[in-house]
Amino acid sequence: MKMTIKQLRAFLAVAHTLNFAQASERLAISQPALSLAIRGLEEALGGPLLMRTTRHVSLTPEGEIFFPMARRLLADWENAEEAMHLRFTLQLGKVSIAAMPSFAGNLLPAVLKAFRQRYPGVNIAVHDVINETVLEMVQEGRVEMGVAFEPELADALHFTPLGSDRFVAVVPAESPLAQKSQLTWRELLHLDFITLQRPSAVRLLLEQSLAQAGRRLDVAYESHQLVTVGKMVASGLGASAVPALCIQQMRELGAVCVPLVSPTIERRVGILRLKQHQLSHAAAALAQTMSEQCRWPDL
């Protein structure tokens, strides 16, 4: 027989009051039920914890030793119960998420603001990393979920789409191309091309899509950061193509975004998690908030 939390509460009530009548009143149970709980605890532990006469109740030496242990056990139980209740009700918790820069620097802040307003007790740790690292972190269990382009081959991952991201041209404000309603790749590539360094998914997707259309992507400048790419374009060094998620960011840097066709390059963006892994309540709530709040920018 194993001791139970009910027996612990019964013992502590008697140990505190040294009175069965007061202890049974405190616990709102009958004295026979209280005595039965104490007896069950003593049988589970292997010996008496209380000495009881018609007028007096006291602890045995073993009962004296067990008393502080029982208090710690009950406190730990109650703390665990409270902690889990807070997490299941989203009053407390932590979510670790990885997101590719185009999402992390543009749509994610508004999502986090809405989430914080609903669940102020939940902490969010954001890893702003390239698309490939997002997939690695999710697959290795280093984060609960990620936001990235839809992977072509990832049997272990579950993908929930948030939207389809189309690439747009980014040109200097003073360029004649900035006045056009749309641009073809042929027109765009007349300018020096600026893009992200490999192994960026943006770079690889552009190269693969253009190769399929019979075009080669000649790169004049490359950087690890989209912000640097935008600043290079804004300063007149050349042009680029970025996901539509980055439109506002590029505008803030002083560049102009124009719809890009021939070919049109787009790919779905969504939430990634391990198929065999169930999201925590906090992570599931964040994923739901993303689905509700994500609004793709439009030229």
Secondary structure, 3 states (H helix, E strand, C coil): CCCCHHHHHHHHHHHHHCCHHHHHHHHCCCHHHHHHHHHHHHHHHCCCCEEECCCCEEECHHHHHHHHHHHHHHHHHHHHHHHHHHHHCCCCEEEEEEECHHHHCCCHHHHHHHHHHHCCCEEEEEEECCHHHHHHHHHCCCCCEEEEECCCCCCCEEEEEEEEEEEEEEEECCCHHHHCCCEEHHHHCCCCEEEECCCCHHHHHHHHHHHHCCCCCCCCEEECCHHHHHHHHHCCCCEEEEEHHHHHHHHHCCEEEEEEECCCCEEEEEEEEECCCCCCHHHHHHHHHHHHHCCCCCC
